[in-house]
Amino acid sequence: MSYAQEAASGDKLYERVARRVVRLIEEGTFQPGERIPSVRSQSRQHAVSITTVLEAYRLLEIEGWIEARPQSGYFVATRVTHRPAEPGASAPVPDPTQVSIGELSLRVLRDMQNPALVQLGATVPDPNLLPGERLNRLQNSIARELGGRSLSYDPPPGCRELRLQIARRALEYGCELHPDEIVTTTGCQEAMVLCLRAACRPGDTVAIESPVYYGVLQAIESLGLRALELPTHPTTGMSLDALRYALDQHPVHACLISNFNNPTGSCMSGEARRELVELLASRNIPLIEDDIYGDLAHQAPRPHVAKAYDRKGLVMLCSSFSKTLAPGYRVGWVAPGRYFREVEHLKCFSTLATATLPQLTIAEFLNSGGYERYLRKMRGIYARQTALVAQAVAQYFPAGTRATRPGGGFIVWVELPESADSLRLYQQALDQGIIIAPGPIFSAKGAYRNYLRLNAAAWSPEIEAAIAKLGRLANEL
């Protein structure tokens, strides 16, 4: 088709440029891993602006045709051709238990700080994909303009400019929040800890998904609470039937769920979240909702949160910008509903204030526009990379290995054959210069011995080689 014929089709100019690149890839002119023409050369060849070509390349990134490599240009992406079967739903014994994972989880956390290891364990975004330069420019500009304010304490509820931007964004996932209903925190972890402290007392029981992020278990353990692990499907999340049965059998003082759960990537449907909120509200039980991966839903629109169905102020919505913009800024937030005053006071007495300059920087980043476009790019990249990691697991790991297909975030949960031991694999992988997250740290009872979690935030030949090496070690086990 000629350019004149394409113009007559009614497509936008950048879409026509993108379609021509796709055609070249499909015809084999450019193979996976090969560099495609630069933005400037495409601009000259097609007599279009650089902005048009950039829009075309962004579209191709989102659709998984190409990938950007820092200081190198754009390359044809490896296409996903095969995925392993998914794990089934978990089946923990629904009895409250004391949590004791501190020593193991701290050991894993220490190993995750070693820069000499191939980092497949920690759930951190790829720093090469983050808008670091723009954030640095904004931060420097704000520091110059505001002077002393950027160096001062910002006591609870925290930076009003940021709370205003959060309230505006909340409309996109079904919430009508007022800025004065939000407390900024030092990351999402602090937000969840403040909610647990506000809702529970030592000895109380918290219903949780299983498996669950080990940071949740660490918080429950440190506060002297008990964990009630409930069956969870890797796609649809916590079993409401199991929760309903557990509520009839045990006194439960709070429930905690995650959207795109760490480590499985599961996420309840909107109808299930509504049913969950109504079930807990009928018994006056607060729900703590971890939405740290919500903005990284692989498909648009991003899911509505449980907080959208809250009519009694019992849902405490927690999130942060650690997985999307800047882990090191440690900027999180919570909309704690009827527990607002308790959370505000606890925040003041525990860490006094969230750092001021990072809050102002993120507020300005959100206000200046471009965040949604940035998220669309990241969603496409993470959707592709989680699929590539799962495909590599299918290729290199023992027969019968399963892996999740998360709908958001950048984590893959892997189920090895039953005879395998992920703690042994963890140690052997360390000896080979690779860090993974072994399954037992995601359970209060040390379950999931034959499971492990892999970070899919980055993809490269080095990452694929590390997964291949893990597969060889797993086969030996």
C-alpha positions in Angstrom: 0.0 0.0 0.0 1.4 3.4 -0.9 1.6 6.3 1.5 -1.2 8.1 -0.5 -3.4 5.0 -0.1 -2.6 4.8 3.6 -3.4 8.5 4.0 -6.8 7.8 2.4 -7.5 5.1 5.1 -8.1 7.8 7.8 -5.4 6.5 10.1 -3.3 9.0 12.0 0.1 9.8 10.6 2.0 8.1 13.4 -0.2 5.0 13.1 0.8 4.7 9.4 4.5 5.0 10.3 4.0 2.3 12.9 2.2 0.0 10.5 5.1 0.2 8.0 7.6 -0.8 10.6 5.4 -3.8 11.6 5.2 -4.8 8.0 9.0 -4.8 7.7 9.3 -6.9 10.9 6.7 -9.4 9.7 8.4 -9.7 6.3 11.7 -10.5 8.0 13.6 -7.3 7.0 14.3 -6.8 10.7 14.8 -9.8 13.0 14.3 -10.1 16.8 17.2 -8.3 18.5 18.1 -6.2 15.5 18.2 -2.4 15.6 15.5 -0.7 13.5 16.1 2.7 11.8 16.7 5.7 14.1 14.0 8.2 14.8 15.8 10.8 12.7 16.3 8.5 9.7 12.6 7.5 9.8 11.7 11.2 9.9 13.8 12.0 6.8 12.6 8.9 4.9 8.9 9.5 5.4 9.0 13.3 5.5 7.3 13.4 8.9 8.3 15.1 12.1 10.5 13.6 14.8 7.5 13.8 17.2 5.4 11.7 14.8 8.1 9.0 14.6 8.4 9.0 18.4 4.6 8.5 18.7 4.8 5.6 16.3 7.7 4.0 18.2 5.8 4.5 21.5 2.8 2.7 20.0 5.1 -0.1 18.8 6.6 -0.4 22.3 3.2 -0.7 23.9 2.2 -3.4 21.4 5.4 -5.3 22.1 6.9 -5.0 18.6 10.0 -3.1 19.6 11.9 -2.1 22.7 14.0 0.9 23.6 17.6 0.4 24.9 19.2 3.3 26.7 21.8 5.1 24.6 21.4 2.5 21.9 18.1 3.1 20.1 15.2 0.9 19.3 15.3 -2.9 18.6 12.9 -5.6 17.4 11.5 -7.3 20.5 11.4 -11.0 21.0 7.9 -12.2 20.5 6.2 -14.5 23.0 5.3 -17.8 21.4 4.7 -20.2 24.4 3.6 -19.9 28.0 3.6 -22.6 30.7 0.5 -23.7 32.4 -0.7 -21.6 35.4 -0.5 -22.8 39.0 -3.8 -23.8 40.6 -5.4 -22.0 43.6 -3.6 -22.3 46.9 -5.1 -24.4 49.7 -3.7 -23.3 53.1 -5.3 -24.6 56.3 -7.6 -21.7 57.3 -6.4 -21.4 61.0 -4.9 -18.3 62.6 -1.2 -18.6 63.2 1.7 -16.7 64.7 4.1 -15.4 62.0 7.7 -16.2 62.2 9.5 -15.4 59.0 11.7 -12.6 60.2 15.1 -14.2 60.1 14.6 -15.8 56.6 13.1 -12.7 55.0 15.9 -10.5 56.4 18.5 -12.8 55.0 16.9 -12.6 51.6 16.6 -8.8 51.8 20.3 -8.5 52.7 21.2 -10.7 49.7 19.0 -8.5 47.5 21.3 -5.5 48.2 24.3 -7.2 46.6 24.9 -5.4 43.3 27.2 -8.2 42.1 24.2 -10.6 41.8 21.8 -10.8 38.9 18.7 -9.4 40.6 15.7 -11.7 40.0 14.6 -11.5 43.6 13.7 -7.9 44.6 10.5 -6.4 43.2 12.1 -3.1 42.0 11.4 -1.5 38.6 14.2 -1.3 36.0 15.9 2.1 36.8 16.6 2.5 33.0 12.9 2.8 32.4 12.1 5.4 35.1 11.8 9.1 34.3 14.9 9.9 36.4 16.2 12.9 34.4 12.8 14.6 34.4 12.3 14.0 38.1 15.8 15.4 38.8 15.1 18.5 36.8 11.8 19.1 38.6 13.4 18.5 42.0 16.2 21.0 41.3 13.7 23.6 40.1 11.4 23.2 43.1 14.3 23.4 45.5 15.4 26.7 44.0 11.9 28.2 43.9 10.7 27.2 47.3 13.9 27.4 49.2 13.3 26.8 52.9 9.9 25.1 52.5 11.5 22.2 50.6 13.8 21.6 53.5 11.2 21.9 56.2 9.1 19.2 57.9 5.7 18.5 56.2 3.7 17.1 59.1 0.6 14.9 58.6 -1.6 14.7 56.6 1.3 15.7 54.3 1.9 17.7 51.1 -1.4 19.2 50.0 -0.3 19.6 46.4 0.4 15.9 46.3 -2.8 15.0 48.0 -4.7 17.1 45.5 -3.2 15.2 42.6 -3.9 11.8 44.2 -7.5 12.8 44.7 -7.8 13.7 41.1 -6.3 10.5 39.9 -8.5 8.5 42.2 -11.5 9.4 40.0 -10.0 7.1 37.3 -10.3 4.1 39.6 -13.8 4.8 40.9 -13.1 6.9 44.0 -14.3 10.3 45.0 -11.6 11.3 47.5 -11.1 14.7 49.1 -7.5 15.8 49.6 -8.2 16.1 53.3 -9.1 12.3 53.4 -5.5 11.4 52.4 -2.4 11.0 54.5 1.0 10.8 52.8 3.4 8.2 54.1 6.9 6.8 53.7 6.1 4.3 51.1 3.2 1.8 50.9 4.7 -0.4 53.5 4.3 2.3 56.2 0.7 3.0 54.9 -0.2 -0.7 55.5 1.5 -0.8 58.9 -0.3 2.4 60.0 -3.6 0.8 59.0 -2.9 -2.4 60.9 -2.0 -0.4 64.0 -5.2 1.6 63.7 -7.5 -1.4 63.2 -5.9 -4.1 65.4 -4.4 -4.8 68.7 -1.8 -7.4 69.7 -3.2 -10.9 69.4 -5.9 -9.9 66.8 -6.3 -11.9 63.6 -5.9 -10.6 60.1 -7.3 -12.5 57.1 -4.8 -12.4 54.2 -4.3 -13.9 50.7 -2.0 -16.9 50.4 0.7 -16.5 49.2 1.2 -12.9 50.3 4.0 -10.3 50.1 6.5 -11.0 52.9 6.4 -7.4 53.9 2.8 -7.9 55.0 3.9 -10.9 57.1 6.8 -8.9 58.6 4.3 -6.2 59.6 1.9 -8.7 61.2 4.7 -10.4 63.0 6.2 -7.1 64.4 2.8 -6.0 65.7 2.1 -9.3 67.5 -0.9 -10.1 65.3 -1.9 -13.5 63.9 -2.3 -14.3 60.2 -5.3 -16.2 58.7 -4.1 -17.4 55.3 -6.9 -18.0 52.8 -7.1 -19.9 49.5 -6.2 -17.6 46.6 -6.3 -18.2 42.9 -3.4 -16.7 40.9 -5.8 -14.9 38.6 -9.0 -14.1 40.5 -7.5 -13.6 44.0 -8.9 -14.5 47.5 -11.7 -17.1 47.7 -14.7 -15.3 49.1 -16.3 -18.6 50.0 -13.3 -19.5 52.1 -13.3 -16.0 53.7 -17.0 -16.3 54.5 -16.4 -19.7 56.2 -13.4 -18.3 58.1 -15.4 -15.4 59.4 -18.0 -17.9 60.8 -15.2 -19.9 62.5 -12.8 -17.3 63.8 -12.9 -13.7 65.2 -11.3 -11.7 62.4 -10.3 -8.0 63.1 -9.1 -7.0 59.7 -8.8 -8.3 56.1 -5.9 -7.3 53.7 -6.0 -7.8 49.9 -3.7 -6.6 47.1 -4.6 -5.6 43.5 -2.1 -7.5 41.4 -0.9 -9.5 44.4 2.8 -9.9 45.2 3.8 -12.6 44.3 1.0 -14.1 42.2 -0.3 -11.1 40.3 -3.9 -12.0 41.1 -6.6 -9.3 41.1 -10.2 -9.7 42.0 -12.9 -8.7 39.5 -14.9 -5.6 40.2 -17.9 -7.6 41.2 -15.9 -9.7 43.6 -14.4 -6.6 45.2 -17.9 -5.2 45.7 -19.1 -8.5 47.3 -16.0 -8.5 49.5 -16.6 -4.9 50.7 -20.3 -5.7 51.4 -19.4 -9.0 53.3 -16.9 -7.2 55.5 -19.1 -4.2 56.1 -22.0 -6.5 57.2 -19.7 -7.6 60.1 -18.0 -4.2 60.6 -14.6 -5.5 59.7 -12.1 -3.1 58.1 -10.4 -3.9 54.8 -6.9 -2.8 54.1 -6.3 -2.6 50.3 -2.8 -2.6 48.8 -3.0 -0.9 45.4 0.8 -0.3 44.8 0.7 -2.2 41.5 -2.8 -0.8 40.4 -1.4 1.8 38.0 0.6 -1.0 36.2 -2.4 -3.0 35.0 -1.4 -4.5 31.7 -4.7 -3.7 30.0 -6.7 -0.5 30.0 -8.7 0.6 31.9 -7.0 -0.1 35.2 -9.4 -1.9 37.7 -11.5 0.0 40.1 -10.4 -0.4 43.7 -12.5 -1.9 46.5 -12.5 1.6 48.0 -14.9 2.6 45.2 -17.6 0.4 46.8 -17.0 1.6 50.3 -20.1 3.1 51.9 -19.1 2.9 55.6 -15.5 4.2 55.6 -14.2 0.7 56.4 -11.8 0.4 53.4 -8.3 1.8 53.9 -6.7 2.3 50.5 -2.9 2.2 50.4 -0.5 2.9 47.6 2.8 4.6 46.6 4.9 5.7 43.6 7.7 3.3 44.4 6.8 0.8 41.6 6.0 3.4 38.9 8.2 6.5 39.4 10.9 6.4 42.1 11.5 3.7 44.7 14.1 5.8 46.5 11.7 8.7 47.0 9.7 6.5 49.4 6.5 8.5 48.8 3.3 6.7 49.6 -0.2 7.5 50.7 -3.3 6.1 52.4 -7.0 7.0 52.3 -8.0 5.4 55.7 -11.7 6.3 55.8 -13.1 6.3 59.3 -9.7 5.6 60.7 -8.2 8.9 59.4 -7.6 10.5 62.8 -5.9 7.3 64.2 -3.7 7.0 61.1 -2.8 10.7 61.1 -1.8 10.5 64.8 0.2 7.3 64.4 2.0 8.7 61.4 3.0 11.8 63.5 4.2 9.7 66.4 6.1 7.1 64.4 8.0 9.0 61.6 6.7 12.5 62.1 6.6 13.4 58.4 7.2 12.2 54.9 10.2 13.8 53.1 9.0 17.2 51.7 11.0 17.6 48.5 10.1 14.2 47.0 6.4 14.8 47.6 6.5 18.2 45.9 8.5 16.7 43.0 6.0 13.9 42.4 3.1 16.4 42.8 4.6 18.6 40.0 5.3 15.6 37.8 1.6 14.5 38.0 0.4 18.1 37.5 2.5 18.8 34.5 1.0 16.0 32.5 2.4 13.0 30.7 2.0 10.5 33.6 -0.7 8.5 31.8 1.4 8.3 28.6 4.3 7.2 30.6 2.2 4.5 32.3 0.9 3.2 29.0 4.4 2.7 27.9 5.4 0.9 31.2 2.3 -1.3 31.1 3.1 -2.5 27.6 6.7 -3.2 28.5 5.9 -5.1 31.7 3.2 -7.1 30.0 5.7 -8.2 27.4 8.5 -8.9 29.9 6.4 -10.9 32.3 5.4 -13.0 29.3 9.0 -13.4 28.2 10.1 -14.5 31.7 7.3 -17.0 31.8 8.3 -18.3 28.4 11.9 -18.6 29.5 10.7 -20.6 32.5 8.8 -22.9 30.2 11.9 -23.3 28.0 14.6 -23.9 30.6 12.9 -25.3 33.8 12.0 -28.9 34.5 8.9 -30.5 32.8 5.8 -29.8 34.8 6.9 -26.3 36.0 4.1 -23.8 36.0 4.1 -19.9 36.0 1.6 -17.2 36.5 0.2 -14.9 33.9 -0.2 -11.7 35.9 -2.6 -9.0 34.7 -0.5 -6.2 36.2 2.9 -5.5 37.7 6.2 -7.2 36.8 6.4 -10.3 38.9 6.2 -14.0 37.9 5.3 -16.7 40.5 6.8 -20.1 39.6 5.6 -23.5 40.8 8.4 -26.2 40.5 7.6 -29.9 40.5 6.6 -31.0 44.0 10.0 -32.7 44.8 12.0 -29.4 44.3 13.1 -27.2 47.2 13.3 -23.5 46.5 15.4 -22.9 49.6 18.1 -25.2 48.2 17.7 -23.6 44.8 18.1 -20.2 46.4 21.4 -21.1 47.9 22.7 -22.7 44.8 21.6 -19.7 42.7 23.5 -17.4 45.1 26.6 -19.5 44.5 26.1 -18.9 40.7 25.6 -15.1 41.2 21.8 -15.0 41.0 19.3 -13.9 43.6 15.7 -15.2 43.6 12.9 -15.0 46.2 12.1 -18.5 47.7 8.5 -19.4 48.2 8.5 -20.0 52.0 8.9 -16.3 52.8 5.5 -15.7 51.3 3.6 -17.8 53.9 3.2 -17.5 57.7 3.5 -21.2 57.9 6.6 -21.5 55.6 4.6 -23.2 52.8 5.3 -23.0 49.1 8.6 -24.8 49.4 8.6 -25.7 45.7 7.7 -22.1 44.6 9.8 -19.0 43.8 9.2 -15.5 42.7 11.0 -13.8 39.8 11.3 -10.1 39.0 10.4 -9.4 35.4 11.0 -5.6 35.4 14.1 -6.0 33.2 14.8 -8.2 30.2 18.1 -8.7 28.5 20.4 -11.5 27.2 21.9 -11.5 30.7 18.5 -12.1 32.3 17.6 -14.9 30.0 21.0 -16.5 30.6 20.4 -16.3 34.4 17.0 -17.9 34.0 18.5 -20.7 31.8 21.1 -21.3 34.6 18.3 -21.4 37.2 16.6 -23.9 35.0 19.6 -26.2 34.9 20.0 -26.0 38.7 16.3 -26.8 39.1 16.6 -29.8 36.9 19.5 -31.0 39.1 17.3 -30.7 42.1 
